[in-house]
């Protein structure tokens, strides 16, 4: 397992290098200028389109603009806003939020461009089941230049990255967080959560894009409204701290006044905070990934740019509104830099040499000695917490820029009914003896659980019920949307087969996708035995491990999709400016907005 983790982390370092981030920022800035700040068009014209003022029942497509936006948002407004923001703040600090804002603004122009491209090249041979996305852009675009084989190959490469991202961020990240928070608050076995999740998702995705659009069109508005209202109530209780929090975000993001290490927060360099903000904003909004164009390609319209400006609303809603609200709840609650959850009163925690059975100092392959803290008694005060950590001074931490590091441990229950509970700490390999920074222990709240605790600090019990419910709804909606994205990828790869064979392969894919939900929840449960300690551990047990897998899916898609956006960007921008030239001239005036209930239900406008 360690060899696999090392391989993935090495690959992530290549895929998500600084050059990838620079390329994305450059691309977002390029299309912001090229579209003459298309963000404004999204916030004005895009809202009118979503409201149904340009809907036409005779246009090709399967779902209306509102449902297409809801389907895309169901994949973005979700655990990236709840768990992703929590991870960004916990590891990157307040400055990470500033860079989430930057990506959110630039992401609006990225979405306009990539969705317009996909709408220009989508396949509407079957009006009730359109097909689109970057893979069809390169396939048809290169064919226009007489380079069809190259386009088909590049499209296949993109689909492979799409499948990786669907498995990691669209499936594993969602299922893991649901299993974790449900176990944290209610001690429900992770396997039980996996069974329920896989069945619910299967019932939706087998019905195709129309059922997905119908479900998303109902779930997304309700869950977003409920979550935002509850968050606003919490912020109202801490309204006096909000100006200071906003100032802290900006100053930290610009590297002017980064917060010092305090409590559970180990600090971090300017670059570290920026990278965390960029990664989590990209994961949350999917800007530049090329995923949401697949959902938007199912929209009922004959104007490609019209759906493009609708897509521009996604990063605004997802990152600039929902992520910001979540971050302010976390920051104002103080959960991110909280003091120890449990103080050690019996004996100070001191590193000792880790000995083997012969009483000799344990060393690694390079001869570096291993150090450990002896098992620490613990009075359990909270259910569902399997992992804890404390902070020690040791080798330089390349990510934070200081010498603070996390020492992780697991809570071990006595087999006897009234026996003691204690912490078994992981070993640390260092040339010299490390020192414990604090005599306290922090519960390892991971992702969504940390956000839930932030709500609980203001209104006891709110996080337990609200965040758990939101996580379930957000995760289900995200998994069904990402299932559809990957389904379109499978359809692309099977394009040379007969319809009957293709449908059979797609069905098998859907069943495998649902099975992966269950397997991920199993991996989140403590089922493996650590050969050194003899305790039960999970395959995926930390937020760093979880981020490692989601970063892999995000990185491969960005590397594949950014060149596609740049190659065909001129065609999208030409269509964009032509469309708004006609709109500004009044060539296509809007009709009266239909009843909102008809828009939500996807009824055709007469």
TIVEXFI-735163 format. One record per residue (C-alpha): residue in one letter; x, z, y. Coordinates in nm, 4 decimals. Layout:
! residues N
R   r          u          w          v
R   A          X          Z          Y
...
//
This chain:
! residues 606
R   r          u          w          v
R   X     0.0000     0.0000     0.0000
R   X     0.2852     0.0818     0.2386
R   X     0.4426    -0.2610     0.1727
R   X     0.1104    -0.4319     0.2569
R   X     0.0701    -0.2285     0.5759
R   X     0.4248    -0.3172     0.6803
R   X     0.3631    -0.6875     0.6174
R   X     0.0390    -0.6890     0.8202
R   X     0.1975    -0.4947     1.1060
R   X     0.4892    -0.7418     1.1141
R   X     0.2484    -1.0359     1.1165
R   X     0.0459    -0.8729     1.3954
R   X     0.3622    -0.8357     1.6003
R   X     0.4062    -1.2122     1.5818
R   X     0.0423    -1.3150     1.6272
R   X    -0.0343    -1.0657     1.9023
R   X     0.2940    -1.0805     2.0862
R   X     0.3229    -1.0639     2.4628
R   X     0.3322    -1.4425     2.4686
R   X    -0.0155    -1.4584     2.3138
R   X    -0.1464    -1.2224     2.5809
R   X     0.0234    -1.4212     2.8569
R   X    -0.1237    -1.7461     2.7213
R   X    -0.4713    -1.5943     2.7155
R   X    -0.4434    -1.4560     3.0691
R   X    -0.3138    -1.7917     3.1927
R   X    -0.5986    -1.9768     3.0190
R   X    -0.8602    -1.7433     3.1656
R   X    -0.7136    -1.7743     3.5137
R   X    -0.6882    -2.1543     3.4772
R   X    -1.0559    -2.1982     3.3936
R   X    -1.1609    -1.9439     3.6560
R   X    -0.9989    -2.1599     3.9229
R   X    -1.0985    -2.4906     3.7582
R   X    -1.4644    -2.3868     3.7448
R   X    -1.4443    -2.2567     4.1037
R   X    -1.5254    -1.9043     3.9842
R   X    -1.7821    -1.9959     3.7219
R   X    -1.8468    -1.6221     3.6846
R   X    -2.0826    -1.6584     3.9819
R   X    -2.2730    -1.9396     3.8090
R   X    -2.3131    -1.7252     3.4997
R   X    -2.4563    -1.4313     3.6952
R   X    -2.7044    -1.6511     3.8826
R   X    -2.7944    -1.9723     3.7003
R   X    -2.7177    -1.8192     3.3623
R   X    -2.9753    -1.5439     3.4156
R   X    -3.2420    -1.8030     3.5056
R   X    -3.1663    -1.9988     3.1875
R   X    -3.1889    -1.6874     2.9696
R   X    -3.5222    -1.6028     3.1326
R   X    -3.6603    -1.9283     2.9932
R   X    -3.6977    -2.1249     3.3154
R   X    -3.5261    -2.4277     3.1618
R   X    -3.6583    -2.4017     2.8041
R   X    -3.8035    -2.7178     2.6532
R   X    -3.9619    -2.7265     2.3081
R   X    -3.8476    -3.0869     2.2550
R   X    -3.4770    -3.0060     2.2984
R   X    -3.2611    -3.0038     1.9819
R   X    -3.1724    -2.6646     1.8393
R   X    -3.3092    -2.3781     1.6320
R   X    -3.3365    -2.0808     1.8730
R   X    -3.3896    -2.0380     2.2469
R   X    -3.1253    -1.9354     2.5014
R   X    -3.2269    -1.5690     2.4931
R   X    -3.2015    -1.5508     2.1147
R   X    -2.8684    -1.7356     2.1148
R   X    -2.7302    -1.4896     2.3700
R   X    -2.8712    -1.1986     2.1681
R   X    -2.7149    -1.3304     1.8467
R   X    -2.3771    -1.3642     2.0184
R   X    -2.4110    -1.0251     2.1888
R   X    -2.5053    -0.8635     1.8592
R   X    -2.1544    -0.9530     1.7438
R   X    -1.9889    -0.8281     2.0634
R   X    -2.1982    -0.5400     2.2003
R   X    -2.1422    -0.3006     1.9176
R   X    -1.8722    -0.0843     1.7713
R   X    -1.6149    -0.2491     1.9938
R   X    -1.7945    -0.0714     2.2792
R   X    -1.8294     0.2597     2.0994
R   X    -1.5334     0.2821     1.8627
R   X    -1.3009     0.0264     2.0235
R   X    -1.3159     0.1863     2.3675
R   X    -1.2557     0.5284     2.2132
R   X    -0.9456     0.4012     2.0334
R   X    -0.8192     0.2354     2.3527
R   X    -0.8573     0.5530     2.5606
R   X    -0.7242     0.7854     2.2897
R   X    -0.4089     0.5797     2.2353
R   X    -0.3629     0.3890     2.5626
R   X    -0.5094     0.6321     2.8143
R   X    -0.7282     0.5550     3.1181
R   X    -0.5099     0.2590     3.2190
R   X    -0.6342     0.0662     2.9173
R   X    -0.9788     0.0444     3.0780
R   X    -0.8398    -0.1363     3.3836
R   X    -0.7050    -0.4104     3.1616
R   X    -1.0363    -0.4270     2.9793
R   X    -1.1915    -0.5097     3.3177
R   X    -0.9354    -0.7836     3.3799
R   X    -1.0072    -0.9448     3.0439
R   X    -1.3811    -0.9019     3.1017
R   X    -1.3694    -1.0994     3.4274
R   X    -1.1403    -1.3716     3.2973
R   X    -1.3329    -1.3731     2.9714
R   X    -1.6433    -1.4992     3.1493
R   X    -1.4665    -1.8265     3.2331
R   X    -1.3219    -1.8458     2.8821
R   X    -1.6693    -1.8150     2.7306
R   X    -1.8145    -2.0794     2.9640
R   X    -1.5410    -2.3233     2.8624
R   X    -1.5319    -2.2689     2.4874
R   X    -1.9106    -2.2716     2.4485
R   X    -1.9472    -2.5847     2.6618
R   X    -1.6893    -2.7547     2.4388
R   X    -1.8780    -2.6597     2.1246
R   X    -2.2103    -2.7728     2.2693
R   X    -2.0592    -3.1124     2.3547
R   X    -1.9459    -3.1651     1.9954
R   X    -2.2086    -2.9807     1.7908
R   X    -2.3929    -3.1441     1.5016
R   X    -2.7734    -3.1571     1.5426
R   X    -2.8552    -3.3938     1.2545
R   X    -3.0710    -3.1100     1.1217
R   X    -3.2437    -2.9832     1.4423
R   X    -3.3470    -2.6577     1.2733
R   X    -2.9949    -2.5805     1.1543
R   X    -2.7346    -2.7052     1.4060
R   X    -2.3644    -2.6679     1.3366
R   X    -2.0994    -2.6066     1.5995
R   X    -1.7829    -2.4245     1.6895
R   X    -1.4158    -2.4998     1.7566
R   X    -1.3730    -2.6560     1.4103
R   X    -1.6256    -2.9264     1.4991
R   X    -1.4671    -2.9677     1.8433
R   X    -1.1283    -3.0613     1.6992
R   X    -1.2796    -3.2658     1.4158
R   X    -1.4862    -3.4887     1.6462
R   X    -1.2486    -3.4721     1.9423
R   X    -0.9464    -3.5948     1.7493
R   X    -1.1637    -3.8587     1.5777
R   X    -1.2353    -4.0038     1.9229
R   X    -0.8603    -4.0532     1.9619
R   X    -0.8254    -4.2148     1.6188
R   X    -0.6667    -3.8998     1.4732
R   X    -0.9513    -3.7849     1.2479
R   X    -0.7325    -3.6442     0.9619
R   X    -0.5397    -3.4235     1.2059
R   X    -0.8643    -3.2953     1.3556
R   X    -1.0060    -3.2138     1.0124
R   X    -0.6894    -3.0237     0.9196
R   X    -0.6764    -2.8234     1.2438
R   X    -1.0461    -2.7429     1.2025
R   X    -0.9759    -2.6112     0.8528
R   X    -0.6962    -2.3909     0.9870
R   X    -0.9339    -2.2460     1.2451
R   X    -1.1920    -2.1765     0.9741
R   X    -0.9343    -1.9814     0.7741
R   X    -0.8689    -1.7636     1.0806
R   X    -1.2451    -1.7301     1.1282
R   X    -1.2890    -1.6019     0.7737
R   X    -1.0049    -1.3518     0.8190
R   X    -1.1634    -1.2186     1.1382
R   X    -1.5092    -1.2028     0.9788
R   X    -1.3710    -0.9952     0.6929
R   X    -1.1672    -0.7584     0.9136
R   X    -1.3328    -0.7103     1.2535
R   X    -1.6787    -0.8408     1.1656
R   X    -1.7090    -0.6532     0.8386
R   X    -1.4422    -0.3902     0.7626
R   X    -1.4280    -0.2381     1.1121
R   X    -1.8063    -0.2068     1.1246
R   X    -1.8597    -0.0656     0.7763
R   X    -1.5672     0.1763     0.8045
R   X    -1.6943     0.3266     1.1303
R   X    -2.0495     0.3671     1.0013
R   X    -1.9227     0.5395     0.6892
R   X    -1.6872     0.7597     0.8920
R   X    -1.9344     0.8836     1.1531
R   X    -2.2143     0.9346     0.9009
R   X    -1.9797     1.1400     0.6869
R   X    -1.8437     1.3284     0.9892
R   X    -2.1839     1.4394     1.1162
R   X    -2.3990     1.4503     0.8018
R   X    -2.1416     1.4608     0.5184
R   X    -2.3084     1.1622     0.3538
R   X    -2.0715     1.0082     0.0960
R   X    -1.9145     0.6880     0.2250
R   X    -2.0190     0.5034    -0.0900
R   X    -2.3859     0.5811    -0.0263
R   X    -2.3548     0.4423     0.3259
R   X    -2.1962     0.1272     0.1851
R   X    -2.4813     0.0681    -0.0567
R   X    -2.7458     0.0944     0.2161
R   X    -2.5515    -0.1223     0.4609
R   X    -2.4865    -0.3994     0.2103
R   X    -2.8529    -0.4176     0.1074
R   X    -2.9836    -0.4273     0.4662
R   X    -2.7363    -0.6957     0.5725
R   X    -2.8158    -0.9045     0.2648
R   X    -3.1889    -0.8995     0.3414
R   X    -3.1215    -1.0463     0.6878
R   X    -2.8443    -1.3007     0.6336
R   X    -3.0035    -1.4711     0.3359
R   X    -3.2835    -1.5801     0.5720
R   X    -3.0497    -1.7974     0.7829
R   X    -3.0002    -1.8362     1.1596
R   X    -3.3697    -1.8181     1.2514
R   X    -3.4062    -1.4774     1.0885
R   X    -3.0741    -1.3640     1.2364
R   X    -3.1857    -1.4797     1.5827
R   X    -3.5220    -1.3052     1.5443
R   X    -3.3665    -0.9771     1.4307
R   X    -3.0937    -0.9882     1.6973
R   X    -3.3456    -1.0737     1.9690
R   X    -3.5273    -0.7480     1.8936
R   X    -3.2419    -0.5119     1.8054
R   X    -2.9911    -0.5970     2.0799
R   X    -3.2094    -0.5297     2.3884
R   X    -3.3481    -0.2068     2.2415
R   X    -3.0170    -0.0636     2.1265
R   X    -2.8338    -0.1595     2.4466
R   X    -3.1033    -0.0086     2.6672
R   X    -3.1216     0.3163     2.4697
R   X    -2.7447     0.3574     2.4579
R   X    -2.6898     0.2801     2.8262
R   X    -2.9714     0.5115     2.9402
R   X    -2.8357     0.8015     2.7336
R   X    -2.4858     0.7381     2.8688
R   X    -2.6163     0.7316     3.2264
R   X    -2.7807     1.0701     3.1707
R   X    -2.4463     1.2125     3.0584
R   X    -2.2685     1.0556     3.3555
R   X    -2.5290     1.1985     3.5910
R   X    -2.4347     1.5439     3.4626
R   X    -2.0694     1.4710     3.5431
R   X    -2.1287     1.2597     3.8535
R   X    -1.8792     1.4572     4.0588
R   X    -1.5932     1.3522     3.8315
R   X    -1.6699     0.9784     3.8280
R   X    -1.4843     0.8810     4.1521
R   X    -1.1722     1.0575     4.0284
R   X    -1.2050     0.8903     3.6887
R   X    -1.2367     0.5429     3.8448
R   X    -0.9320     0.6094     4.0614
R   X    -0.7402     0.7302     3.7560
R   X    -0.8301     0.4105     3.5671
R   X    -0.7048     0.1861     3.8478
R   X    -0.3876     0.3856     3.9196
R   X    -0.2992     0.4137     3.5504
R   X    -0.3767     0.0467     3.4906
R   X    -0.1422    -0.0577     3.7692
R   X     0.1260     0.1860     3.6573
R   X     0.1070     0.3801     3.9838
R   X     0.0149     0.7201     3.8491
R   X    -0.0010     0.7357     3.4695
R   X    -0.1352     1.0661     3.3298
R   X     0.1179     1.2969     3.1725
R   X     0.0878     1.3891     2.8037
R   X    -0.1730     1.6617     2.7696
R   X    -0.3461     1.8048     2.4660
R   X    -0.4423     1.5328     2.2181
R   X    -0.3155     1.2543     2.4492
R   X     0.0512     1.1768     2.3920
R   X     0.0947     0.9630     2.7021
R   X     0.2031     0.6039     2.7090
R   X     0.3944     0.3402     2.8998
R   X     0.2324     0.0959     3.1406
R   X     0.2830    -0.1885     2.8915
R   X     0.1353     0.0200     2.6080
R   X    -0.1800     0.0973     2.8068
R   X    -0.2167    -0.2665     2.9139
R   X    -0.1777    -0.3929     2.5567
R   X    -0.4406    -0.1524     2.4287
R   X    -0.6818    -0.2547     2.7026
R   X    -0.6297    -0.6241     2.6346
R   X    -0.6640    -0.5856     2.2569
R   X    -0.9797    -0.3781     2.2642
R   X    -1.1433    -0.5921     2.5368
R   X    -1.0721    -0.9067     2.3381
R   X    -1.2038    -0.7480     2.0203
R   X    -1.5145    -0.6257     2.1986
R   X    -1.6011    -0.9396     2.3992
R   X    -1.4435    -1.1981     2.1641
R   X    -1.3387    -1.4010     2.4707
R   X    -1.1136    -1.6860     2.3641
R   X    -1.1632    -1.6232     1.9931
R   X    -1.3967    -1.9163     1.9399
R   X    -1.6517    -1.7122     1.7450
R   X    -1.9524    -1.6866     1.9772
R   X    -1.9648    -2.0663     2.0367
R   X    -2.0874    -2.0864     1.6769
R   X    -2.3967    -1.8800     1.7618
R   X    -2.4572    -2.0574     2.0919
R   X    -2.4396    -2.3956     1.9179
R   X    -2.7752    -2.3148     1.7598
R   X    -2.9427    -2.2954     2.1037
R   X    -3.2318    -2.5300     2.1821
R   X    -3.1079    -2.7416     2.4752
R   X    -2.9931    -3.0916     2.5623
R   X    -2.7564    -2.9704     2.8367
R   X    -2.4247    -2.8390     2.6925
R   X    -2.3191    -2.6680     3.0169
R   X    -2.6479    -2.4809     3.0374
R   X    -2.5641    -2.2811     2.7271
R   X    -2.2053    -2.2432     2.8459
R   X    -2.3056    -2.0482     3.1568
R   X    -2.5373    -1.8344     2.9427
R   X    -2.2361    -1.7433     2.7310
R   X    -2.0520    -1.6383     3.0463
R   X    -2.2851    -1.3385     3.0660
R   X    -2.1465    -1.1916     2.7438
R   X    -1.8202    -1.0396     2.8745
R   X    -2.0029    -0.9097     3.1812
R   X    -2.2624    -0.7250     2.9728
R   X    -2.0237    -0.6240     2.6986
R   X    -1.7058    -0.5259     2.8829
R   X    -1.7864    -0.4716     3.2502
R   X    -2.1069    -0.2773     3.1845
R   X    -2.1245    -0.1203     2.8380
R   X    -1.7511    -0.0609     2.7825
R   X    -1.7120     0.0866     3.1307
R   X    -2.0005     0.3273     3.0786
R   X    -1.8580     0.4367     2.7429
R   X    -1.5111     0.4905     2.8888
R   X    -1.6470     0.7024     3.1739
R   X    -1.8344     0.9224     2.9263
R   X    -1.5154     0.9729     2.7250
R   X    -1.2955     1.0376     3.0294
R   X    -1.5375     1.2674     3.2132
R   X    -1.5956     1.4725     2.8968
R   X    -1.2236     1.5434     2.8577
R   X    -1.2391     1.4702     2.4857
R   X    -0.9482     1.2237     2.5097
R   X    -0.6968     1.4862     2.6278
R   X    -0.8699     1.7939     2.4878
R   X    -0.6867     2.1058     2.3850
R   X    -0.6418     2.2008     2.0199
R   X    -0.9596     2.2189     1.8150
R   X    -0.8117     2.5016     1.6087
R   X    -0.5394     2.7436     1.7187
R   X    -0.2950     2.8602     1.4529
R   X    -0.2711     3.2393     1.4762
R   X    -0.1126     3.3431     1.1474
R   X     0.2335     3.1905     1.1708
R   X     0.4042     2.9325     1.3895
R   X     0.4266     2.5856     1.2390
R   X     0.7917     2.5124     1.1737
R   X     0.9411     2.2123     0.9985
R   X     1.1249     2.2897     0.6759
R   X     1.3272     2.0702     0.4444
R   X     1.1122     1.8907     0.1888
R   X     1.2556     1.9709    -0.1540
R   X     1.2189     1.7900    -0.4831
R   X     1.1542     1.9564    -0.8194
R   X     1.5248     2.0356    -0.8520
R   X     1.5285     2.2114    -0.5153
R   X     1.7262     1.9357    -0.3437
R   X     1.6502     1.7918     0.0018
R   X     1.4316     1.4805    -0.0292
R   X     1.5762     1.1718     0.1413
R   X     1.4494     0.8153     0.1810
R   X     1.6251     0.4969     0.0685
R   X     1.8466     0.5059     0.3783
R   X     1.9491     0.8647     0.3208
R   X     1.7339     1.0038     0.6038
R   X     1.6085     1.3529     0.5121
R   X     1.2393     1.4386     0.4910
R   X     1.0892     1.7338     0.6752
R   X     0.7479     1.8922     0.6352
R   X     0.5405     2.1848     0.7520
R   X     0.4345     2.4253     0.4856
R   X     0.0623     2.4297     0.4069
R   X    -0.1260     2.5940     0.6939
R   X    -0.4323     2.8172     0.6411
R   X    -0.7395     2.6880     0.8207
R   X    -1.0779     2.8369     0.8976
R   X    -1.3164     2.5438     0.8684
R   X    -1.5491     2.5252     1.1674
R   X    -1.6811     2.1738     1.1267
R   X    -1.8053     1.9632     0.8374
R   X    -1.7042     1.6113     0.7480
R   X    -1.3521     1.6261     0.8959
R   X    -1.0946     1.5170     0.6406
R   X    -0.7955     1.4548     0.8661
R   X    -0.6144     1.6552     1.1334
R   X    -0.2994     1.6140     1.3363
R   X    -0.0603     1.8065     1.5533
R   X     0.2095     1.6785     1.7878
R   X     0.5826     1.7136     1.7398
R   X     0.9005     1.6250     1.9286
R   X     1.1162     1.3863     1.7314
R   X     1.2503     1.0352     1.7485
R   X     1.1586     0.8125     2.0414
R   X     0.8102     0.6685     2.0079
R   X     0.8449     0.2976     2.0908
R   X     0.4780     0.2696     2.1828
R   X     0.4419     0.5662     2.4166
R   X     0.7928     0.5581     2.5608
R   X     0.8492     0.9301     2.4972
R   X     0.9492     1.1468     2.2016
R   X     0.6019     1.2748     2.1164
R   X     0.4647     1.1795     1.7740
R   X     0.1645     1.2615     1.5602
R   X     0.2061     1.4660     1.2458
R   X    -0.0921     1.4013     1.0221
R   X    -0.2401     1.6287     0.7624
R   X    -0.5369     1.6558     0.5321
R   X    -0.7737     1.9452     0.4814
R   X    -0.7630     2.0728     0.1251
R   X    -1.0489     2.2830    -0.0053
R   X    -0.9875     2.5502    -0.2652
R   X    -1.1391     2.4830    -0.6050
R   X    -1.2669     2.8399    -0.6043
R   X    -1.6009     2.9127    -0.4372
R   X    -1.4564     3.1632    -0.1883
R   X    -1.1007     3.0326    -0.1959
R   X    -0.8972     2.9497     0.1128
R   X    -0.8947     2.6208     0.3001
R   X    -0.5611     2.4888     0.4182
R   X    -0.3886     2.1853     0.5726
R   X    -0.1396     1.9845     0.3704
R   X     0.0929     1.8064     0.6135
R   X     0.2580     1.4686     0.5640
R   X     0.6365     1.4542     0.5513
R   X     0.8441     1.3158     0.8392
R   X     1.1717     1.1317     0.7902
R   X     1.4184     1.2094     1.0719
R   X     1.7920     1.2599     1.0963
R   X     1.7477     1.5993     1.2629
R   X     1.4879     1.8722     1.2402
R   X     1.1793     1.7888     1.4550
R   X     1.0019     2.0593     1.6532
R   X     0.6298     2.1244     1.6818
R   X     0.5044     2.0660     2.0368
R   X     0.1890     2.2741     2.0061
R   X     0.0764     2.5496     1.7748
R   X    -0.2697     2.3967     1.7684
R   X    -0.4379     2.1498     1.5378
R   X    -0.6566     1.8590     1.6447
R   X    -0.9370     1.7199     1.4336
R   X    -0.8756     1.3498     1.3769
R   X    -1.1866     1.2022     1.5374
R   X    -1.1577     0.8305     1.4726
R   X    -1.3242     0.5581     1.6767
R   X    -1.6990     0.6127     1.6976
R   X    -1.6645     0.9809     1.6045
R   X    -1.4622     1.0436     1.9220
R   X    -1.7325     0.8832     2.1378
R   X    -1.9947     1.0909     1.9603
R   X    -1.8034     1.4093     2.0399
R   X    -1.7819     1.3031     2.4056
R   X    -2.1623     1.2878     2.4218
R   X    -2.1894     1.6201     2.2363
R   X    -1.9744     1.7926     2.4971
R   X    -2.2357     1.7204     2.7651
R   X    -2.5528     1.7505     2.5584
R   X    -2.4969     1.9275     2.2242
R   X    -2.6390     1.7207     1.9409
R   X    -2.6802     1.4020     2.1453
R   X    -2.3738     1.2361     1.9978
R   X    -2.4734     1.3364     1.6489
R   X    -2.8045     1.1548     1.6627
R   X    -2.7652     0.8907     1.9332
R   X    -2.4206     0.7631     1.8411
R   X    -2.4918     0.7691     1.4690
R   X    -2.8097     0.5653     1.5219
R   X    -2.6355     0.3311     1.7668
R   X    -2.3436     0.2804     1.5308
R   X    -2.5791     0.1877     1.2476
R   X    -2.7752    -0.0615     1.4600
R   X    -2.4671    -0.2038     1.6309
R   X    -2.2810    -0.2435     1.3034
R   X    -2.5709    -0.4124     1.1252
R   X    -2.6286    -0.6554     1.4112
R   X    -2.2557    -0.7347     1.4308
R   X    -2.2198    -0.7872     1.0578
R   X    -2.5151    -1.0267     1.0398
R   X    -2.3794    -1.2343     1.3297
R   X    -2.0284    -1.2502     1.1886
R   X    -2.1724    -1.3419     0.8529
R   X    -2.3325    -1.6427     1.0185
R   X    -2.0048    -1.7344     1.1896
R   X    -1.8185    -1.7340     0.8598
R   X    -2.1080    -1.9174     0.6920
R   X    -2.0614    -2.2036     0.9375
R   X    -1.6938    -2.2039     0.8491
R   X    -1.7755    -2.2293     0.4802
R   X    -2.0162    -2.5136     0.5596
R   X    -1.7348    -2.6957     0.7419
R   X    -1.4965    -2.6606     0.4476
R   X    -1.7645    -2.7862     0.2088
R   X    -1.8646    -3.0794     0.4286
R   X    -1.7463    -3.3326     0.1701
R   X    -1.9674    -3.1856    -0.1056
R   X    -2.3356    -3.2515    -0.1762
R   X    -2.5987    -3.0389    -0.0016
R   X    -2.6954    -2.8646    -0.3253
R   X    -2.3399    -2.7602    -0.4076
R   X    -2.2759    -2.6532    -0.0482
R   X    -2.5866    -2.4328    -0.0447
R   X    -2.4789    -2.2685    -0.3714
R   X    -2.1305    -2.1956    -0.2335
R   X    -2.2795    -2.0543     0.0881
R   X    -2.5043    -1.8227    -0.1166
R   X    -2.2059    -1.6982    -0.3180
R   X    -2.0194    -1.6376     0.0080
R   X    -2.3082    -1.4275     0.1434
R   X    -2.3109    -1.2122    -0.1694
R   X    -1.9328    -1.1634    -0.1501
R   X    -1.9634    -1.0724     0.2196
R   X    -2.2147    -0.7995     0.1379
R   X    -1.9983    -0.6754    -0.1490
R   X    -1.7071    -0.6375     0.0953
R   X    -1.9180    -0.3977     0.3017
R   X    -1.9485    -0.1698     0.0001
R   X    -1.5809    -0.2025    -0.0918
R   X    -1.4744    -0.1076     0.2626
R   X    -1.6873     0.2067     0.2533
R   X    -1.5287     0.2925    -0.0799
R   X    -1.1848     0.2459     0.0815
R   X    -1.2900     0.4859     0.3591
R   X    -1.3592     0.7605     0.1055
R   X    -1.0827     0.9934    -0.0173
R   X    -1.0515     0.8539    -0.3699
R   X    -0.6796     0.7854    -0.4202
R   X    -0.4351     1.0526    -0.5296
R   X    -0.1166     1.0921    -0.3276
R   X     0.1659     1.1110    -0.5841
R   X     0.3655     1.3538    -0.3676
R   X     0.0972     1.6021    -0.2668
R   X    -0.1592     1.5474    -0.5411
R   X    -0.4392     1.5408    -0.2816
R   X    -0.7085     1.2795    -0.2419
R   X    -0.6532     1.0239     0.0347
R   X    -0.8331     0.7113     0.1561
R   X    -0.7033     0.3551     0.1561
R   X    -0.8089     0.3268     0.5218
R   X    -0.7878     0.6711     0.6755
R   X    -0.6591     0.6467     1.0319
R   X    -0.7512     0.4664     1.3522
R   X    -0.4077     0.3009     1.3511
R   X    -0.4748     0.1515     1.0059
R   X    -0.8145     0.0305     1.1198
R   X    -0.6691    -0.1246     1.4328
R   X    -0.4041    -0.2955     1.2221
R   X    -0.6650    -0.4925     1.0280
R   X    -0.8827    -0.5802     1.3273
R   X    -0.5758    -0.6927     1.5210
R   X    -0.4912    -0.9302     1.2358
R   X    -0.8314    -1.0989     1.2583
R   X    -0.8188    -1.1133     1.6367
R   X    -0.4635    -1.2434     1.6520
R   X    -0.5040    -1.5322     1.4100
R   X    -0.8154    -1.6596     1.5888
R   X    -0.6573    -1.6440     1.9334
R   X    -0.3504    -1.8339     1.8202
R   X    -0.5724    -2.1029     1.6682
R   X    -0.8354    -2.1285     1.9445
R   X    -0.6331    -2.1112     2.2681
R   X    -0.4697    -2.4537     2.2068
R   X    -0.8128    -2.6027     2.1283
R   X    -0.9490    -2.4734     2.4592
R   X    -0.6564    -2.6176     2.6521
R   X    -0.6629    -2.9561     2.4766
R   X    -1.0345    -3.0175     2.5366
R   X    -1.0710    -2.8096     2.8530
R   X    -1.0762    -3.1115     3.0821
R   X    -1.3791    -3.2564     2.9052
R   X    -1.5665    -2.9250     2.9348
R   X    -1.4810    -2.8913     3.3036
R   X    -1.5861    -3.2513     3.3751
R   X    -1.9251    -3.1846     3.2164
R   X    -1.9469    -2.8525     3.4024
R   X    -1.8963    -3.0010     3.7485
R   X    -2.1235    -3.3001     3.6753
R   X    -2.4021    -3.0675     3.5613
R   X    -2.3899    -2.8463     3.8700
R   X    -2.3656    -3.1460     4.0981
R   X    -2.7064    -3.2520     3.9648
R   X    -2.8417    -2.8980     3.9726
R   X    -2.7339    -2.8436     4.3330
R   X    -2.9032    -3.1741     4.4226
R   X    -3.2291    -3.0462     4.2728
R   X    -3.2434    -3.3133     4.0006
R   X    -3.3703    -3.0701     3.7340
R   X    -3.5834    -2.7980     3.8968
R   X    -3.6811    -2.4963     3.6875
R   X    -4.0359    -2.4356     3.5702
R   X    -4.2151    -2.1012     3.5846
R   X    -4.0673    -1.8356     3.3600
R   X    -4.2722    -1.7873     3.0419
R   X    -4.3922    -1.4393     2.9406
R   X    -4.0995    -1.2229     2.8352
R   X    -4.2633    -1.1488     2.5011
R   X    -4.2644    -1.5215     2.4232
R   X    -3.8964    -1.5451     2.5175
R   X    -3.7998    -1.2546     2.2934
R   X    -4.0051    -1.3876     2.0013
R   X    -3.8633    -1.7373     2.0443
R   X    -4.1952    -1.9123     2.1023
R   X    -4.1763    -2.2708     2.2247
R   X    -4.2507    -2.3264     2.5926
R   X    -4.5386    -2.5710     2.6318
//
